[in-house]
Amino acid sequence: MAQSPSDFRSDTVTRASATMRQLMAEASVGDDVLDGDPTVQRLEQAAADWLGMEGALFVPSGTMANQVALGAWTRPGDEIIVQRFAHVTTFEAGAAGYLHGLQSMTVGGETGDFSLEQVRSCVRPTFIHCPPTSLICLEQTHNYAGGRVLPLQVFEEVSGFAREAKIPLHLDGARLANAAVASGVSARTYASHVDSVSLCFSKGLGAPVGSIIAGDGEFLERARLVRKRLGGWMRQSGHLAAAALHALENNVARLAEDHALARQLAERLGALPGLETEPDLVETNIVMVQVQHPGFDAKALSEALAQEGVLVMPMGERRLRFVTHLDVGPADLERLETAAHSLLS
Ligand SMILES: Cc1ncc(COP(=O)(O)O)c(C=O)c1O
């Protein structure tokens, strides 16, 4: 049988484990829209408790979780403040404008930098010519910046300011679990500084599908309506929620293994000719590698590695992204290093 590829493209590529599949098959379900689905309700409660929020809504994807929050907090014509390379503004296909009539004021650059000073300078005055600033978005960890953890101090400073200015804060916490494990700061602590938070089960946590959007009181009511409008309220979704629940209960602490492997990957690839990495900046499970080789740009190297059974993602002309997860281990790193070494030497 042919060897399956070593897939470092994303932590979204994981396949449900045997236990997860069994739990999915055996989940007790109901019509979540008509009378509620008991497994979805268990997941929503567990996720809300984990985040210290009043409630949570199960949705199909991280994109929908973020877009539910944007729709719930804003009105058409409003402006949101968001990091320049945040998923919400860079990788959601213009949904903020397409779905909700929003424009984005972006701050910072490729390093994921985001600070109170940057945010403060972007808030619009109350003036008939200006769009109202109605939401500030954070991202933890920052995908494009290579899984960087936004310091707790930034949460504290921005939330102090936002609360005074009465501007809600949304956290794209697709990989919040990675940040919690890497920093030792609990997800609850990060979440206590924001008004809504999304969390993906289909990334490092290893479920095949599903995210939640969590928050309190009136936000949840508005979010329920937006989820319905987006078609994200599902029926016997307990089969999916069972996988997500298993992921939340069992796969958080092990993220430390992914982080250690990512760091090794950065160290070992950085030692190869024509590749540059910054191992000290690898805090979680994402590694950005600069390809400075005369014979390859990022696309050409990814194609050559694919021929050797190693899949990676180009992110820019000279930038490759590697992500570690449940379905890659030391043997895959070995395979990657051997293939890259023979191509680049
Ligand atoms: C930071 C971040 N937010 C949101 C998402 C969207 O998740 P989904 O692919 O489930 O829509 C991603 C996906 O990679 C992400 O990296």
The ligand as an ORCA input file, in Angstrom:
! r2SCAN-3c Opt
* xyz 0 1
  C      -7.460     32.317     12.799
  C      -8.532     31.637     12.014
  N      -9.803     32.021     12.160
  C     -10.807     31.451     11.491
  C     -10.569     30.419     10.629
  C     -11.717     29.850      9.831
  O     -12.015     28.541     10.110
  P     -12.838     27.647      9.046
  O     -11.836     27.175      8.060
  O     -13.410     26.555      9.907
  O     -13.872     28.494      8.440
  C      -9.251     29.973     10.432
  C      -8.992     28.860      9.489
  O      -7.874     28.516      9.200
  C      -8.212     30.594     11.133
  O      -6.930     30.236     10.971
*
